[in-house]
Amino acid sequence: MAASVVQSLDPREEAILSTYSLQLRWYAAYTCANHEKSVRDQLEQRSVESFLPLYATVRHWKDRRMHLEVPLFPGYVFVRMAQVDRLRVLQVPSLVRLVGFNGQLSALPDEEIEGLKKGLSGGVRAEPHPFMTAGRRVRIKAGPLEGREGILIRRKGISRVVLSIDLIQRSIVADIESSDVEPKVQGGIS
């Protein structure tokens, strides 16, 4: 009787599911506090592609100043993997979980991570910023972050763009020339 409840998948559905589970996609991996670099190193040892965006900062202590490279998105490492490799990734020490909803992994758009990688390797100076969803939306039309969309802010005459990753509700801010942005057109209204 229990066997009649279990339905077998159509061969076409099985092919679609297996293709999807083998497709390489970017995912956000949540880590223990201050373990992002060790998680990245462990992923590299397991031949899993990862991306840990860093920025340079100066920390002051009583007796010295230290120049450090710290994560742009504290607590997260981005992992490019197929869903079938989920268990191998979750076995990494200090990796807490992969971000998803209702037991399903949530992939990040490839262009979001690739654009971030391109911008940082192109010399864009970025730093963490509080998560923002409201403000004047712009599209970057030139430079290493070309094609990315964000929120334009101005401080002390300097234009900056806040770029957000909605899935993890984290933002970064990058200095940008005012001439390198254009208003984002929404529904025919700019």
Rosetta blueprint (number, residue, H / E / L):
1 M L
2 A H
3 A H
4 S H
5 V H
6 V L
7 Q L
8 S L
9 L L
10 D L
11 P H
12 R H
13 E H
14 E H
15 A H
16 I H
17 L H
18 S H
19 T H
20 Y H
21 S H
22 L H
23 Q L
24 L L
25 R E
26 W E
27 Y E
28 A E
29 A E
30 Y E
31 T E
32 C L
33 A L
34 N L
35 H L
36 E H
37 K H
38 S H
39 V H
40 R H
41 D H
42 Q H
43 L H
44 E H
45 Q H
46 R L
47 S L
48 V L
49 E E
50 S E
51 F E
52 L L
53 P L
54 L E
55 Y E
56 A E
57 T E
58 V E
59 R E
60 H E
61 W L
62 K L
63 D L
64 R L
65 R E
66 M E
67 H E
68 L E
69 E E
70 V E
71 P E
72 L L
73 F L
74 P L
75 G L
76 Y E
77 V E
78 F E
79 V E
80 R E
81 M E
82 A L
83 Q H
84 V H
85 D H
86 R H
87 L H
88 R H
89 V H
90 L H
91 Q L
92 V L
93 P L
94 S L
95 L E
96 V E
97 R E
98 L E
99 V L
100 G E
101 F E
102 N L
103 G L
104 Q E
105 L E
106 S L
107 A L
108 L E
109 P L
110 D H
111 E H
112 E H
113 I H
114 E H
115 G H
116 L H
117 K H
118 K H
119 G H
120 L H
121 S H
122 G L
123 G L
124 V L
125 R L
126 A E
127 E E
128 P E
129 H E
130 P L
131 F L
132 M L
133 T L
134 A L
135 G L
136 R E
137 R E
138 V E
139 R E
140 I E
141 K L
142 A L
143 G L
144 P L
145 L L
146 E L
147 G L
148 R L
149 E E
150 G E
151 I E
152 L E
153 I E
154 R E
155 R E
156 K L
157 G L
158 I E
159 S E
160 R E
161 V E
162 V E
163 L E
164 S E
165 I E
166 D L
167 L L
168 I L
169 Q L
170 R E
171 S E
172 I E
173 V E
174 A E
175 D E
176 I L
177 E L
178 S H
179 S H
180 D H
181 V E
182 E E
183 P E
184 K L
185 V L
186 Q E
187 G L
188 G L
189 I E
190 S L
